[in-house]
């Protein structure tokens, strides 16, 4: 249990690094690139390569988070963190494009050209799409737990079905190619198992009703024995 707690804490830190990197560090560097193009041209190339390097470095906490998902169950918070990161990128980038377009007037450029407005319109549409996704899936993600297993998808589905049968609960197992959906209607529990590389599987367990918390905990313990 203590090891699981450590893994959850490490996973949370890795995800926060990704979130802050996307929401602040990368967009701020992109903003500096835009301003340097107008004000300090010699700084544009170094800032460009620095942005690329830092973006690649975000792969380190991403791979670390993936490995930690094999060690513990955790709330499915990564989609929400990605939404926060994308909103940060959109806001800062849009503000930077607008600011640079205003400053470019003093540099003899043409900020009123259609491309500038097309970029701003694209940011607005992207923001609407991100906010729409967040409104649709936020509540569901907040009540969903996730873990990866180095086990075959069918074997995990069999273990879940066996646990339900031991409680005399009906469950619908619906294979669908590289994923299997398991619905336990009496407890409002929805489980999705997705096939991953190297004979691994991703399990997402949504507990829509708090009354099913004990069942979800037992299913987790059963699957943990397969980890």
N, CA, C and O of each residue as an XYZ file, in Angstrom:
908
protein
N       0.825     -1.203      0.000
C       0.000      0.000      0.000
C       0.865      1.261      0.000
O       0.566      2.234     -0.692
N       1.950      1.226      0.793
C       2.850      2.383      0.841
C       3.498      2.599     -0.516
O       3.668      3.738     -0.950
N       3.866      1.503     -1.195
C       4.478      1.623     -2.518
C       3.488      2.209     -3.513
O       3.864      3.009     -4.370
N       2.214      1.810     -3.402
C       1.201      2.371     -4.289
C       1.054      3.872     -4.065
O       0.905      4.639     -5.017
N       1.097      4.288     -2.783
C       1.001      5.713     -2.486
C       2.155      6.495     -3.068
O       1.966      7.594     -3.591
N       3.356      5.935     -2.981
C       4.521      6.592     -3.573
C       4.374      6.694     -5.085
O       4.703      7.719     -5.682
N       3.876      5.621     -5.702
C       3.703      5.623     -7.153
C       2.681      6.674     -7.579
O       2.873      7.360     -8.582
N       1.591      6.798     -6.816
C       0.571      7.802     -7.134
C       1.150      9.208     -7.012
O       0.881     10.064     -7.855
N       1.946      9.454     -5.967
C       2.568     10.771     -5.787
C       3.532     11.085     -6.927
O       3.544     12.200     -7.448
N       4.339     10.096     -7.311
C       5.277     10.300     -8.415
C       4.533     10.529     -9.724
O       4.938     11.354    -10.543
N       3.438      9.789     -9.914
C       2.634      9.964    -11.121
C       2.045     11.365    -11.171
O       2.038     12.004    -12.224
N       1.554     11.841    -10.038
C       0.982     13.182     -9.972
C       2.027     14.247    -10.300
O       1.732     15.214    -11.003
N       3.243     14.071     -9.793
C       4.317     15.034    -10.092
C       4.660     15.027    -11.575
O       4.839     16.085    -12.178
N       4.753     13.843    -12.163
C       5.083     13.753    -13.589
C       4.015     14.427    -14.437
O       4.330     15.131    -15.397
N       2.754     14.212    -14.081
C       1.673     14.829    -14.842
C       1.651     16.343    -14.664
O       1.320     17.072    -15.600
N       2.000     16.822    -13.472
C       2.052     18.268    -13.250
C       3.153     18.910    -14.087
O       2.977     20.011    -14.609
N       4.295     18.222    -14.217
C       5.381     18.750    -15.048
C       4.903     18.912    -16.486
O       5.180     19.923    -17.130
N       4.181     17.908    -16.985
C       3.650     17.985    -18.345
C       2.649     19.133    -18.460
O       2.673     19.898    -19.424
N       1.769     19.241    -17.465
C       0.738     20.287    -17.485
C       1.355     21.682    -17.483
O       0.995     22.521    -18.309
N       2.285     21.936    -16.556
C       2.901     23.263    -16.473
C       3.785     23.540    -17.685
O       3.875     24.676    -18.151
N       4.434     22.497    -18.188
C       5.254     22.677    -19.380
C       4.427     23.115    -20.570
O       4.816     24.010    -21.321
N       3.255     22.458    -20.739
C       2.377     22.808    -21.859
C       1.687     24.142    -21.648
O       1.541     24.922    -22.589
N       1.257     24.414    -20.414
C       0.445     25.605    -20.156
C       1.267     26.879    -20.029
O       0.764     27.968    -20.309
N       2.539     26.759    -19.605
C       3.336     27.956    -19.336
C       4.642     28.007    -20.117
O       4.871     28.937    -20.892
N       5.498     27.010    -19.915
C       6.862     27.090    -20.447
C       6.876     27.163    -21.970
O       7.445     28.092    -22.542
N       6.250     26.182    -22.631
C       6.280     26.139    -24.095
C       5.599     27.359    -24.715
O       6.194     27.988    -25.590
N       4.372     27.727    -24.301
C       3.754     28.909    -24.923
C       4.502     30.211    -24.656
O       4.515     31.097    -25.511
N       5.128     30.342    -23.480
C       5.914     31.555    -23.210
C       7.116     31.627    -24.142
O       7.446     32.697    -24.653
N       7.769     30.491    -24.365
C       8.892     30.472    -25.307
C       8.421     30.783    -26.725
O       9.105     31.489    -27.466
N       7.254     30.258    -27.106
C       6.711     30.578    -28.426
C       6.408     32.070    -28.539
O       6.626     32.678    -29.588
N       5.905     32.654    -27.450
C       5.637     34.096    -27.451
C       6.929     34.890    -27.603
O       6.983     35.860    -28.360
N       7.966     34.477    -26.883
C       9.258     35.152    -27.007
C       9.809     35.034    -28.419
O      10.427     35.970    -28.927
N       9.588     33.884    -29.057
C      10.020     33.715    -30.446
C       9.339     34.728    -31.353
O       9.984     35.357    -32.193
N       8.024     34.883    -31.177
C       7.289     35.821    -32.016
C       7.774     37.252    -31.818
O       7.983     37.984    -32.786
N       7.949     37.643    -30.567
C       8.408     39.008    -30.289
C       9.840     39.224    -30.769
O      10.183     40.301    -31.256
N      10.672     38.192    -30.627
C      12.060     38.334    -31.080
C      12.136     38.490    -32.594
O      13.039     39.148    -33.109
N      11.188     37.885    -33.305
C      11.180     38.003    -34.764
C      10.985     39.454    -35.195
O      11.485     39.870    -36.240
N      10.259     40.218    -34.388
C       9.995     41.623    -34.713
C      11.023     42.550    -34.084
O      11.450     43.520    -34.710
N      11.426     42.257    -32.840
C      12.269     43.186    -32.085
C      13.740     42.792    -32.048
O      14.613     43.651    -32.174
N      14.027     41.496    -31.875
C      15.418     41.036    -31.732
C      15.623     39.793    -32.600
O      15.547     38.666    -32.111
N      15.881     40.005    -33.869
C      15.946     38.896    -34.818
C      17.045     37.892    -34.478
O      16.907     36.705    -34.775
N      18.128     38.351    -33.862
C      19.233     37.440    -33.537
C      18.834     36.404    -32.484
O      19.461     35.350    -32.377
N      17.795     36.704    -31.713
C      17.368     35.781    -30.659
C      16.386     34.726    -31.158
O      16.082     33.771    -30.443
N      15.894     34.895    -32.374
C      14.848     33.992    -32.862
C      15.335     32.551    -32.968
O      14.676     31.634    -32.478
N      16.479     32.349    -33.603
C      16.981     30.983    -33.805
C      17.305     30.275    -32.491
O      16.888     29.131    -32.312
N      18.043     30.915    -31.548
C      18.281     30.235    -30.257
C      16.995     29.887    -29.522
O      16.887     28.808    -28.939
N      16.015     30.794    -29.544
C      14.745     30.514    -28.874
C      13.997     29.379    -29.560
O      13.327     28.580    -28.906
N      14.116     29.317    -30.865
C      13.463     28.239    -31.615
C      14.013     26.878    -31.196
O      13.250     25.958    -30.903
N      15.334     26.756    -31.169
C      15.937     25.476    -30.786
C      15.686     25.156    -29.313
O      15.512     23.991    -28.955
N      15.666     26.180    -28.457
C      15.373     25.953    -27.042
C      13.952     25.420    -26.867
O      13.713     24.532    -26.049
N      13.020     25.962    -27.632
C      11.636     25.489    -27.568
C      11.535     24.035    -27.996
O      10.833     23.244    -27.364
N      12.239     23.679    -29.074
C      12.227     22.292    -29.557
C      12.796     21.355    -28.502
O      12.238     20.288    -28.247
N      13.908     21.755    -27.889
C      14.555     20.900    -26.882
C      13.639     20.688    -25.680
O      13.480     19.562    -25.210
N      13.036     21.771    -25.182
C      12.160     21.650    -24.012
C      10.907     20.838    -24.335
O      10.414     20.089    -23.492
N      10.400     20.988    -25.549
C       9.239     20.185    -25.947
C       9.591     18.697    -25.961
O       8.795     17.863    -25.529
N      10.778     18.372    -26.456
C      11.219     16.972    -26.464
C      11.453     16.457    -25.049
O      11.201     15.288    -24.759
N      11.937     17.336    -24.165
C      12.186     16.922    -22.779
C      10.897     16.563    -22.047
O      10.930     15.826    -21.061
N       9.761     17.079    -22.522
C       8.490     16.710    -21.902
C       8.170     15.235    -22.110
O       7.308     14.680    -21.429
N       8.866     14.600    -23.056
C       8.664     13.166    -23.255
C       9.168     12.367    -22.061
O       8.697     11.257    -21.813
N      10.129     12.925    -21.318
C      10.684     12.208    -20.156
C       9.617     11.981    -19.089
O       9.404     10.834    -18.696
N       8.924     13.039    -18.593
C       7.857     12.773    -17.620
C       6.692     11.989    -18.211
O       5.985     11.288    -17.486
N       6.485     12.103    -19.527
C       5.399     11.338    -20.156
C       5.682      9.837    -20.087
O       4.800      9.053    -19.737
N       6.916      9.438    -20.420
C       7.279      8.018    -20.336
C       7.301      7.554    -18.886
O       6.939      6.416    -18.589
N       7.721      8.430    -17.990
C       7.728      8.071    -16.573
C       6.298      7.845    -16.066
O       6.039      6.901    -15.320
N       5.388      8.706    -16.471
C       3.985      8.548    -16.074
C       3.415      7.241    -16.605
O       2.653      6.565    -15.913
N       3.779      6.888    -17.824
C       3.300      5.628    -18.397
C       3.788      4.438    -17.588
O       3.017      3.516    -17.319
N       5.059      4.444    -17.195
C       5.598      3.337    -16.387
C       4.909      3.262    -15.026
O       4.633      2.173    -14.522
N       4.634      4.423    -14.437
C       3.991      4.438    -13.120
C       2.556      3.930    -13.183
O       2.041      3.413    -12.191
N       1.907      4.070    -14.331
C       0.545      3.560    -14.482
C       0.498      2.034    -14.378
O      -0.563      1.459    -14.133
N       1.639      1.385    -14.562
C       1.694     -0.071    -14.392
C       1.795     -0.463    -12.919
O       1.635     -1.635    -12.578
N       2.057      0.498    -12.054
C       2.288      0.194    -10.638
C       1.113      0.533     -9.733
O       1.058      0.047     -8.603
N       0.185      1.342    -10.187
C      -0.883      1.781     -9.285
C      -2.120      2.203    -10.067
O      -2.063      2.528    -11.253
N      -3.234      2.183     -9.354
C      -4.455      2.792     -9.863
C      -4.400      4.291     -9.593
O      -3.892      4.728     -8.560
N      -4.918      5.059    -10.516
C      -4.929      6.514    -10.337
C      -6.138      7.097    -11.044
O      -6.638      6.537    -12.020
N      -6.597      8.222    -10.538
C      -7.707      8.918    -11.176
C      -7.283      9.366    -12.569
O      -6.132      9.749    -12.782
N      -8.207      9.316    -13.505
C      -7.895      9.653    -14.890
C      -7.864     11.174    -15.071
O      -8.751     11.759    -15.693
N      -6.829     11.794    -14.516
C      -6.727     13.259    -14.536
C      -5.926     13.800    -15.724
O      -5.932     15.004    -15.976
N      -5.242     12.924    -16.449
C      -4.385     13.415    -17.528
C      -5.156     14.177    -18.604
O      -4.666     15.208    -19.067
N      -6.350     13.716    -19.028
C      -7.091     14.518    -20.015
C      -7.359     15.941    -19.541
O      -7.254     16.885    -20.324
N      -7.705     16.104    -18.260
C      -7.958     17.441    -17.723
C      -6.684     18.276    -17.718
O      -6.724     19.473    -18.003
N      -5.561     17.654    -17.398
C      -4.288     18.382    -17.410
C      -3.917     18.796    -18.833
O      -3.389     19.888    -19.041
N      -4.188     17.937    -19.808
C      -3.916     18.287    -21.202
C      -4.809     19.440    -21.653
O      -4.374     20.315    -22.402
N      -6.056     19.434    -21.193
C      -6.961     20.543    -21.511
C      -6.408     21.851    -20.959
O      -6.401     22.870    -21.649
N      -5.941     21.818    -19.704
C      -5.343     23.017    -19.103
C      -4.137     23.481    -19.906
O      -3.964     24.674    -20.158
N      -3.301     22.519    -20.308
C      -2.128     22.862    -21.102
C      -2.497     23.483    -22.433
O      -1.890     24.471    -22.848
N      -3.493     22.911    -23.111
C      -3.914     23.443    -24.407
C      -4.516     24.836    -24.269
O      -4.283     25.704    -25.110
N      -5.291     25.047    -23.208
C      -5.869     26.380    -22.992
C      -4.760     27.409    -22.770
O      -4.835     28.528    -23.279
N      -3.731     27.027    -22.007
C      -2.598     27.926    -21.809
C      -1.898     28.252    -23.114
O      -1.559     29.405    -23.376
N      -1.681     27.223    -23.936
C      -1.043     27.441    -25.236
C      -1.877     28.381    -26.100
O      -1.348     29.305    -26.717
N      -3.187     28.137    -26.138
C      -4.066     28.941    -26.992
C      -4.100     30.397    -26.536
O      -3.927     31.305    -27.349
N      -4.321     30.625    -25.249
C      -4.424     31.996    -24.740
C      -3.129     32.772    -24.951
O      -3.145     33.882    -25.484
N      -2.009     32.187    -24.532
C      -0.737     32.904    -24.624
C      -0.336     33.114    -26.078
O       0.154     34.183    -26.443
N      -0.544     32.090    -26.913
C      -0.180     32.217    -28.328
C      -1.050     33.252    -29.027
O      -0.549     34.057    -29.811
N      -2.353     33.235    -28.747
C      -3.250     34.211    -29.376
C      -2.897     35.631    -28.946
O      -2.867     36.546    -29.769
N      -2.630     35.811    -27.649
C      -2.239     37.140    -27.167
C      -0.925     37.586    -27.795
O      -0.745     38.764    -28.101
N      -0.015     36.646    -27.986
C       1.282     36.980    -28.585
C       1.128     37.380    -30.044
O       1.744     38.345    -30.498
N       0.304     36.636    -30.781
C       0.078     36.970    -32.189
C      -0.535     38.361    -32.306
O      -0.139     39.153    -33.161
N      -1.502     38.651    -31.441
C      -2.123     39.980    -31.470
C      -1.111     41.063    -31.108
O      -1.044     42.101    -31.767
N      -0.318     40.820    -30.051
C       0.676     41.810    -29.640
C       1.728     42.058    -30.701
O       2.109     43.201    -30.954
N       2.198     40.981    -31.325
C       3.214     41.126    -32.373
C       2.632     41.839    -33.584
O       3.317     42.642    -34.217
N       1.378     41.555    -33.913
C       0.764     42.230    -35.062
C       0.657     43.733    -34.834
O       0.780     44.518    -35.774
N       0.427     44.134    -33.578
C       0.380     45.566    -33.261
C       1.778     46.175    -33.327
O       1.961     47.251    -33.896
N       2.763     45.489    -32.747
C       4.133     46.005    -32.777
C       4.694     46.066    -34.190
O       5.519     46.924    -34.502
N       4.243     45.151    -35.042
C       4.808     45.102    -36.393
C       4.469     46.338    -37.211
O       5.110     46.605    -38.227
N       3.475     47.088    -36.780
C       3.145     48.338    -37.472
C       4.353     49.261    -37.480
O       4.614     49.946    -38.470
N       5.084     49.277    -36.379
C       6.247     50.153    -36.257
C       7.466     49.585    -36.973
O       8.505     50.241    -37.052
N       7.340     48.362    -37.495
C       8.462     47.743    -38.213
C       8.209     47.692    -39.712
O       8.973     47.081    -40.459
N       7.139     48.332    -40.143
C       6.855     48.379    -41.570
C       6.221     47.123    -42.115
O       6.216     46.924    -43.330
N       5.682     46.262    -41.256
C       5.032     45.040    -41.722
C       3.536     45.285    -41.911
O       3.065     46.413    -41.769
N       2.797     44.233    -42.231
C       1.375     44.373    -42.511
C       0.574     43.447    -41.600
O       0.209     42.349    -42.018
N       0.296     43.858    -40.381
C      -0.430     42.995    -39.455
C      -1.879     42.761    -39.850
O      -2.522     41.835    -39.354
N      -2.398     43.613    -40.755
C      -3.800     43.472    -41.119
C      -4.008     42.444    -42.226
O      -5.136     42.254    -42.680
N      -2.947     41.782    -42.669
C      -3.104     40.816    -43.745
C      -3.984     39.651    -43.284
O      -4.028     39.351    -42.091
N      -4.690     38.988    -44.218
C      -5.653     37.933    -43.855
C      -5.058     36.800    -43.025
O      -5.761     36.206    -42.208
N      -3.772     36.490    -43.218
C      -3.179     35.374    -42.490
C      -3.252     35.591    -40.979
O      -3.504     34.651    -40.225
N      -3.031     36.831    -40.538
C      -3.090     37.129    -39.103
C      -4.468     36.817    -38.534
O      -4.590     36.190    -37.481
N      -5.495     37.257    -39.235
C      -6.858     37.007    -38.763
C      -7.209     35.527    -38.853
O      -7.967     35.015    -38.029
N      -6.660     34.843    -39.849
C      -6.905     33.403    -39.969
C      -6.315     32.650    -38.782
O      -6.920     31.710    -38.266
N      -5.122     33.074    -38.355
C      -4.482     32.436    -37.200
C      -5.305     32.671    -35.939
O      -5.545     31.740    -35.171
N      -5.739     33.916    -35.723
C      -6.545     34.233    -34.541
C      -7.877     33.485    -34.561
O      -8.345     33.014    -33.525
N      -8.484     33.379    -35.745
C      -9.742     32.641    -35.858
C      -9.534     31.158    -35.567
O     -10.387     30.513    -34.958
N      -8.392     30.621    -36.008
C      -8.087     29.213    -35.737
C      -7.925     28.969    -34.244
O      -8.393     27.958    -33.721
N      -7.258     29.898    -33.558
C      -7.118     29.776    -32.102
C      -8.490     29.796    -31.423
O      -8.738     29.035    -30.487
N      -9.375     30.668    -31.900
C     -10.714     30.764    -31.305
C     -11.491     29.464    -31.498
O     -12.143     28.986    -30.570
N     -11.424     28.894    -32.698
C     -12.118     27.635    -32.964
C     -11.530     26.494    -32.142
O     -12.261     25.648    -31.628
N     -10.205     26.478    -32.022
C      -9.560     25.439    -31.225
C      -9.962     25.550    -29.762
O     -10.193     24.540    -29.097
N     -10.046     26.785    -29.258
C     -10.457     26.991    -27.871
C     -11.885     26.493    -27.644
O     -12.175     25.880    -26.617
N     -12.767     26.757    -28.597
C     -14.150     26.283    -28.488
C     -14.189     24.759    -28.450
O     -14.934     24.171    -27.666
N     -13.379     24.118    -29.308
C     -13.347     22.657    -29.346
C     -12.827     22.074    -28.037
O     -13.378     21.100    -27.525
N     -11.769     22.671    -27.499
C     -11.189     22.182    -26.240
C     -12.171     22.356    -25.090
O     -12.340     21.448    -24.276
N     -12.822     23.518    -25.016
C     -13.791     23.760    -23.950
C     -14.992     22.827    -24.075
O     -15.545     22.381    -23.069
N     -15.393     22.532    -25.312
C     -16.493     21.599    -25.522
C     -16.145     20.198    -25.052
O     -16.960     19.528    -24.418
N     -14.922     19.752    -25.367
C     -14.468     18.439    -24.894
C     -14.438     18.400    -23.372
O     -14.867     17.421    -22.761
N     -13.932     19.461    -22.766
C     -13.833     19.510    -21.307
C     -15.216     19.438    -20.655
O     -15.402     18.737    -19.661
N     -16.177     20.160    -21.216
C     -17.528     20.149    -20.656
C     -18.181     18.779    -20.783
O     -18.968     18.383    -19.923
N     -17.860     18.058    -21.845
C     -18.498     16.768    -22.106
C     -17.922     15.647    -21.259
O     -18.662     14.786    -20.784
N     -16.595     15.649    -21.061
C     -15.947     14.491    -20.450
C     -15.358     14.746    -19.062
O     -14.857     13.808    -18.441
N     -15.399     15.972    -18.556
C     -14.745     16.270    -17.278
C     -15.295     15.425    -16.137
O     -14.529     14.798    -15.405
N     -16.621     15.404    -15.978
C     -17.223     14.650    -14.872
C     -16.911     13.161    -14.982
O     -16.625     12.504    -13.981
N     -16.968     12.641    -16.185
C     -16.696     11.217    -16.384
C     -15.257     10.879    -16.033
O     -15.000      9.868    -15.379
N     -14.322     11.708    -16.455
C     -12.911     11.452    -16.144
C     -12.646     11.510    -14.649
O     -11.807     10.771    -14.135
N     -13.361     12.392    -13.947
C     -13.125     12.560    -12.514
C     -13.607     11.368    -11.687
O     -13.190     11.199    -10.541
N     -14.477     10.547    -12.257
C     -14.931      9.358    -11.526
C     -14.401      8.062    -12.155
O     -14.920      6.976    -11.897
N     -13.368      8.196    -12.974
C     -12.771      7.041    -13.642
C     -11.350      6.819    -13.147
O     -10.550      7.752    -13.079
N     -11.046      5.573    -12.803
C      -9.691      5.176    -12.413
C      -9.054      4.393    -13.549
O      -9.742      3.752    -14.344
N      -7.728      4.454    -13.613
C      -7.020      3.837    -14.727
C      -5.773      3.129    -14.227
O      -5.105      3.591    -13.303
N      -5.470      1.998    -14.856
C      -4.220      1.303    -14.586
C      -3.862      0.449    -15.796
O      -4.735     -0.027    -16.521
N      -2.561      0.266    -15.999
C      -2.059     -0.600    -17.056
C      -1.598     -1.924    -16.449
O      -1.097     -1.967    -15.325
N      -1.776     -2.996    -17.211
C      -1.364     -4.329    -16.777
C      -0.593     -5.013    -17.900
O      -0.890     -4.833    -19.080
N       0.393     -5.793    -17.510
C       1.126     -6.601    -18.489
C       0.441     -7.961    -18.616
O       1.048     -9.016    -18.434
N      -0.830     -7.886    -18.931
C      -1.651     -9.079    -19.080
C      -2.526     -8.944    -20.316
O      -2.810     -7.841    -20.783
N      -2.946    -10.091    -20.831
C      -3.808    -10.099    -22.003
C      -5.186     -9.524    -21.663
O      -5.696     -9.716    -20.559
N      -5.762     -8.833    -22.604
C      -7.061     -8.190    -22.413
C      -8.148     -9.202    -22.052
O      -8.961     -8.941    -21.165
N      -8.173    -10.339    -22.721
C      -9.210    -11.341    -22.468
C      -9.099    -11.929    -21.065
O     -10.114    -12.213    -20.430
N      -7.890    -12.112    -20.586
C      -7.702    -12.665    -19.244
C      -8.230    -11.707    -18.183
O      -8.871    -12.136    -17.224
N      -7.966    -10.422    -18.348
C      -8.467     -9.432    -17.396
C      -9.989     -9.376    -17.418
O     -10.627     -9.265    -16.371
N     -10.568     -9.454    -18.612
C     -12.027     -9.446    -18.724
C     -12.626    -10.663    -18.023
O     -13.672    -10.560    -17.382
N     -11.965    -11.812    -18.144
C     -12.438    -13.031    -17.477
C     -12.406    -12.865    -15.958
O     -13.337    -13.290    -15.274
N     -11.354    -12.256    -15.426
C     -11.246    -12.055    -13.982
C     -12.342    -11.120    -13.472
O     -12.915    -11.348    -12.406
N     -12.628    -10.075    -14.235
C     -13.688     -9.142    -13.835
C     -15.048     -9.841    -13.852
O     -15.854     -9.672    -12.937
N     -15.291    -10.621    -14.895
C     -16.558    -11.352    -14.988
C     -16.702    -12.338    -13.835
O     -17.788    -12.481    -13.272
N     -15.618    -13.017    -13.484
C     -15.648    -13.976    -12.375
C     -15.970    -13.268    -11.051
O     -16.723    -13.795    -10.232
N     -15.402    -12.081    -10.847
C     -15.693    -11.316     -9.630
C     -17.165    -10.930     -9.563
O     -17.783    -11.005     -8.501
N     -17.721    -10.519    -10.688
C     -19.148    -10.164    -10.720
C     -20.019    -11.380    -10.416
O     -20.998    -11.281     -9.675
N     -19.661    -12.516    -10.989
C     -20.439    -13.736    -10.751
C     -20.384    -14.155     -9.291
O     -21.359    -14.687     -8.761
N     -19.249    -13.920     -8.635
C     -19.137    -14.275     -7.221
C     -20.058    -13.423     -6.350
O     -20.408    -13.815     -5.236
N     -20.448    -12.256     -6.862
C     -21.395    -11.385     -6.150
C     -22.805    -11.516     -6.717
O     -23.706    -10.761     -6.351
N     -22.985    -12.488     -7.618
C     -24.275    -12.717     -8.257
C     -24.775    -11.467     -8.978
O     -25.953    -11.112     -8.921
N     -23.839    -10.821     -9.653
C     -24.160     -9.635    -10.437
C     -24.055     -9.962    -11.918
O     -23.122    -10.637    -12.352
N     -25.008     -9.485    -12.675
C     -24.948     -9.677    -14.120
C     -24.031     -8.628    -14.735
O     -24.013     -7.474    -14.307
N     -23.278     -9.039    -15.735
C     -22.400     -8.093    -16.438
C     -22.395     -8.431    -17.918
O     -22.405     -9.599    -18.308
N     -22.380     -7.402    -18.722
C     -22.354     -7.565    -20.172
C     -20.940     -7.319    -20.673
O     -20.399     -6.224    -20.516
N     -20.347     -8.338    -21.276
C     -18.997     -8.240    -21.823
C     -19.117     -8.120    -23.334
O     -19.622     -9.025    -23.998
N     -18.654     -7.002    -23.874
C     -18.809     -6.727    -25.304
C     -17.444     -6.520    -25.941
O     -16.897     -5.419    -25.866
N     -16.872     -7.565    -26.576
C     -15.598     -7.391    -27.291
C     -15.797     -6.514    -28.523
O     -16.821     -6.594    -29.201
N     -14.809     -5.684    -28.795
C     -14.893     -4.802    -29.961
C     -13.498     -4.568    -30.519
O     -12.920     -3.494    -30.348
N     -12.969     -5.575    -31.183
C     -11.640     -5.445    -31.772
C     -10.560     -5.376    -30.716
O     -10.333     -6.336    -29.980
N      -9.890     -4.231    -30.644
C      -8.787     -4.047    -29.696
C      -9.245     -3.536    -28.334
O      -8.424     -3.087    -27.534
N     -10.525     -3.598    -28.067
C     -11.036     -3.181    -26.758
C     -12.204     -4.069    -26.350
O     -12.848     -4.704    -27.185
N     -12.457     -4.095    -25.055
C     -13.590     -4.841    -24.505
C     -14.311     -3.953    -23.508
O     -13.691     -3.394    -22.602
N     -15.615     -3.824    -23.673
C     -16.428     -3.026    -22.757
C     -17.186     -3.960    -21.821
O     -17.781     -4.945    -22.258
N     -17.158     -3.644    -20.540
C     -17.866     -4.433    -19.532
C     -18.809     -3.503    -18.782
O     -18.382     -2.513    -18.187
N     -20.082     -3.830    -18.818
C     -21.106     -3.018    -18.164
C     -21.736     -3.818    -17.029
O     -22.238     -4.923    -17.238
N     -21.704     -3.246    -15.821
C     -22.354     -3.863    -14.664
C     -23.521     -2.954    -14.297
O     -23.371     -2.081    -13.442
N     -24.683     -3.140    -14.929
C     -25.785     -2.174    -14.795
C     -26.331     -2.033    -13.384
O     -26.746     -0.943    -12.989
N     -26.337     -3.121    -12.614
C     -26.902     -3.049    -11.261
C     -26.123     -2.099    -10.358
O     -26.685     -1.530     -9.422
N     -24.838     -1.927    -10.636
C     -23.981     -1.076     -9.803
C     -23.521      0.192    -10.528
O     -22.786      1.002     -9.963
N     -23.953      0.360    -11.773
C     -23.551      1.513    -12.586
C     -22.024      1.617    -12.680
O     -21.438      2.683    -12.489
N     -21.415      0.486    -12.977
C     -19.965      0.428    -13.164
C     -19.696      0.111    -14.631
O     -20.263     -0.831    -15.184
N     -18.832      0.901    -15.253
C     -18.502      0.721    -16.658
C     -16.981      0.572    -16.786
O     -16.222      1.436    -16.346
N     -16.562     -0.517    -17.382
C     -15.131     -0.815    -17.488
C     -14.766     -0.973    -18.958
O     -15.459     -1.650    -19.716
N     -13.676     -0.342    -19.342
C     -13.156     -0.483    -20.703
C     -11.729     -1.010    -20.628
O     -10.879     -0.443    -19.943
N     -11.483     -2.094    -21.338
C     -10.138     -2.677    -21.404
C      -9.636     -2.512    -22.830
O     -10.272     -2.979    -23.774
N      -8.499     -1.851    -22.986
C      -7.934     -1.601    -24.309
C      -6.603     -2.327    -24.462
O      -5.753     -2.302    -23.572
N      -6.448     -2.957    -25.584
C      -5.209     -3.671    -25.881
C      -4.090     -2.685    -26.167
O      -4.263     -1.734    -26.930
N      -2.932     -2.923    -25.543
C      -1.760     -2.087    -25.749
C      -0.629     -2.922    -26.344
O      -0.777     -4.126    -26.549
N       0.487     -2.277    -26.617
C       1.627     -2.983    -27.201
C       2.237     -3.955    -26.195
O       2.047     -3.821    -24.986
N       2.967     -4.927    -26.713
C       3.698     -5.899    -25.882
C       2.779     -6.677    -24.945
O       3.118     -6.909    -23.784
N       1.611     -7.080    -25.455
C       0.659     -7.908    -24.695
C       0.220     -7.245    -23.394
O      -0.063     -7.931    -22.412
N       0.163     -5.925    -23.384
C      -0.304     -5.189    -22.210
C      -1.735     -4.709    -22.436
O      -2.251     -4.735    -23.554
N      -2.359     -4.272    -21.345
C      -3.740     -3.803    -21.428
C      -3.932     -2.576    -20.549
O      -3.288     -2.429    -19.511
N      -4.818     -1.712    -20.978
C      -5.204     -0.535    -20.204
C      -6.623     -0.742    -19.685
O      -7.535     -1.039    -20.457
N      -6.805     -0.587    -18.387
C      -8.124     -0.756    -17.777
C      -8.608      0.591    -17.259
O      -7.926      1.247    -16.471
N      -9.796      0.998    -17.711
C     -10.425      2.227    -17.236
C     -11.738      1.842    -16.573
O     -12.612      1.252    -17.207
N     -11.873      2.178    -15.295
C     -13.044      1.785    -14.516
C     -13.798      3.023    -14.050
O     -13.292      3.810    -13.250
N     -15.010      3.182    -14.559
C     -15.857      4.309    -14.174
C     -16.893      3.839    -13.165
O     -17.699      2.955    -13.455
N     -16.867      4.425    -11.995
C     -17.819      4.102    -10.927
C     -18.802      5.265    -10.825
O     -18.540      6.250    -10.135
N     -19.937      5.142    -11.520
C     -20.879      6.253    -11.608
C     -21.692      6.449    -10.344
O     -22.254      7.524    -10.132
N     -21.764      5.424     -9.495
C     -22.548      5.501     -8.259
C     -21.651      5.167     -7.075
O     -21.046      4.095     -7.055
N     -21.545      6.060     -6.080
C     -20.679      5.790     -4.921
C     -21.014      4.493     -4.199
O     -20.157      3.936     -3.512
N     -22.241      3.998     -4.341
C     -22.630      2.773     -3.656
C     -21.851      1.563     -4.170
O     -21.791      0.528     -3.507
N     -21.255      1.701     -5.360
C     -20.492      0.598     -5.950
C     -19.009      0.666     -5.607
O     -18.211     -0.070     -6.187
N     -18.631      1.529     -4.680
C     -17.207      1.701     -4.350
C     -16.576      0.402     -3.862
O     -15.437      0.095     -4.213
N     -17.315     -0.369     -3.050
C     -16.764     -1.630     -2.532
C     -16.514     -2.623     -3.659
O     -15.492     -3.308     -3.672
N     -17.444     -2.699     -4.601
C     -17.265     -3.604     -5.736
C     -16.061     -3.193     -6.569
O     -15.257     -4.036     -6.966
N     -15.936     -1.894     -6.835
C     -14.794     -1.407     -7.621
C     -13.477     -1.718     -6.918
O     -12.497     -2.093     -7.562
N     -13.456     -1.562     -5.602
C     -12.240     -1.861     -4.843
C     -11.892     -3.340     -4.939
O     -10.721     -3.696     -5.063
N     -12.902     -4.201     -4.882
C     -12.631     -5.639     -4.980
C     -12.136     -6.024     -6.368
O     -11.240     -6.857     -6.504
N     -12.716     -5.418     -7.396
C     -12.241     -5.682     -8.758
C     -10.789     -5.242     -8.905
O      -9.984     -5.933     -9.529
N     -10.463     -4.097     -8.332
C      -9.077     -3.620     -8.384
C      -8.136     -4.599     -7.703
O      -7.071     -4.912     -8.235
N      -8.522     -5.085     -6.527
C      -7.665     -6.035     -5.802
C      -7.488     -7.323     -6.600
O      -6.403     -7.903     -6.623
N      -8.559     -7.763     -7.251
C      -8.473     -8.977     -8.071
C      -7.510     -8.782     -9.235
O      -6.684     -9.650     -9.518
N      -7.618     -7.647     -9.903
C      -6.737     -7.377    -11.041
C      -5.303     -7.130    -10.586
O      -4.356     -7.470    -11.294
N      -5.145     -6.538     -9.402
C      -3.794     -6.277     -8.895
C      -3.007     -7.571     -8.712
O      -1.780     -7.574     -8.808
N      -3.703     -8.654     -8.452
C      -3.025     -9.943     -8.310
C      -2.444    -10.421     -9.635
O      -1.558    -11.275     -9.668
N      -2.962     -9.851    -10.736
C      -2.458    -10.211    -12.062
C      -1.319     -9.296    -12.502
O      -0.688     -9.538    -13.530
N      -1.054     -8.241    -11.720
C      -0.031     -7.259    -12.121
C       1.369     -7.843    -11.972
O       2.355     -7.166    -12.262
